[in-house]
Amino acid sequence: KVNSVGRTAPQRHMREEDMSAPLIRRQLMGYKYILCLQGNDVATSLKWQMAHNSLIFMPTPTKESWLMEGLLRPWVHYVPLDSPLEAADRLRWARANTPSASTSSQMPTLGSRAC
C-alpha cells in the first residue's frame, strides 16, 4: 500500500512518528545541502538540483544523459560521496568550508579542497 508518492506504509519496526511527509521540490530547494542518488538510470533530480543554491552530495555518476554527467567534476560541481562511510567526513568538510549563507553564489569554489 502506498500512502503517497515514494512513501510506503510503515513497517512493523518503524514508528509513524519517525516518518516524515515527503518534501516537495520547493521545500528541498531551501536546504543548504542536498543528497542526489541515481537509481537504475541517471539521477533525474540532478537537473533541477544543479539549478538552485544547495550544495550537492552525490556518488560519482556512472550513467550519462543530455546533461553530460560525465563532465561534472567532483569538488567543483558536487561533493563526491561514493561510500556511505564518507558521509560524516564530507559533511564536516562542507560545514567548515561553506559560509552560513545558504546560496551557492556565496559558497567557496569546491575545487579549493585539499585532497
Order of alpha helices (4+ residues) and beta strands (2+ residues): beta-beta-alpha-beta-alpha-beta-beta-alpha
